Amino acid sequence: MDIAIFGQGYVGFTAACCIAKEGHKVTGYDVSESKVTEINAGIPPFEEPGLTEMLADAIKSQKLVAKTKIDSDLSEHDIAIVCVGTPSGSDGSHNMSFIADVSRQIASAISKERNKPLTVTYRSTFRPGTIEQLITPIFKSKLGDSFDSLVELVYNPEFLRESVAVHDYFNPPKIVIGTKNAEVSENMELLHKNLNAPVFYTNYKEAEFTKFVDNTWHAVKVAFANEIGRVSQKLNLSAQTIHEIFVSDTKLNISAYYTRPGGAFGGSCLPKDVRALQHIATDSAANTHLIDSLLRSNEAHKNHQFEYVTNGLSDGAKVLLVGLAFKADTDDLRESPNVDLARKLLQAGYQLSVFDPALDPSKLKGQNLGYAYAHLPTIDSLLISKEKAELESWDRVIASNKTIDKINLSTDKIIPTYFVP
């Protein structure tokens, strides 16, 4: 198939490489000229294991090309996949301007001479009802009575975890496809034919809500585990033992993922989607008190961790933070709790240095770049090499999202920001 992917951020670019690897022809569209230039030169826009090699293969086989604009129309494409951002608005709801803008562009580029509908698939996260109340009217205003014969609208949420996204793409936990009246889509069946996972066809709204449910549940698990960890520490109990007992119950406690007491949740998805679900719940008068407490609990955990790791430190002490991104093997700093910890350490007057092998400020782009320098404007001077980290003498080493054995330091100086080493 011939596939267009709008938005070459984390979701869009990962999908572009994976889909090209399956033999489809992919055109990736993005408004950033520098990002498009680098992709065409074989340089991924972010760090993610496996993507560099896949991009090189796709370019060599002429299966992937990046562009900033639609040349004329989308007549050669079978599917258009929308992966543009839906950042948090001032009230917690999603900012839908990028979705509306790209929808207008796609609708304007659809030739009325098509002999088969273009499948326009949305993977961006947005509130239930968006396909019907925002996107469909945009397409109908452009295409008029030809809408039903020219366009097949689909909602297909993604379930990629950063640092293992390639594996997750080819081994998804489930495939959710929202269509009009839950009808089967021929093009979506072809797109997913090599993936082995349960497939759920639903109406648009159920599919649109799936990502909120998943991400908010992940947020619930993290916050719950951290609250139990804090209570355990205050009572001088072994959080590790309690955790082992809890996750052994796979029949009732579901799984071990996101249940270990650890760092605060962060990244590009959980915080913004929890905010959006809070907005939806308030707007619907649903009174979701637990969900409303999640971000406050997360902020409390960040403050608790700061107090925990600085306990006993003298004023102006030298501190090494191992890991700045929100999780290992990624350079994503958006809403990383480790960035908040670094900022608090600097504001408190500590001499902070940071070691993170996956992070190169010169490679940061888009919202990730803006977030990094808005919250840590001195990030370039904070980052040090592994060699310097090992040679320097530190008053305290804080192991954040990296395994401690990656750096050769005396263990009596290391304080993890999680409770179960």
Secondary structure, DSSP 8 states (H G I E B T S, - for coil): -EEEEE--SHHHHHHHHHHHHTT-EEEEE-S-HHHHHHHHTT--SS--TTHHHHHHHHHHTT-EEEESS--S-STT-SEEEE-----B-TTSSB--HHHHHHHHHHHHT--TT-SS-EEEEE-S---TTHIIIIIHHHHHHHHGGGHHHHEEEEE------TTSHHHHHHS-S-EEEE-GGG---HHHHHHTTT--S-EEEE-HHHHHHHHHHHHHHHHHHHHHHHHHHHHHHHTT--HHHHHHHHHT-TTTS--STT-SS-S---SSSHHHHHHHHHHHHHHTT---HHHHHHHHHHHHHHHHHHHHHHTT--TT-EEEEE--SSSTT----TT-HHHHHHHHHHHTT-EEEEE-TT--GGG--HHHHHHHHHH-TTHHHHB--HHHHHHS--SEEEE-SS-GGGS---GGGEEESSS--
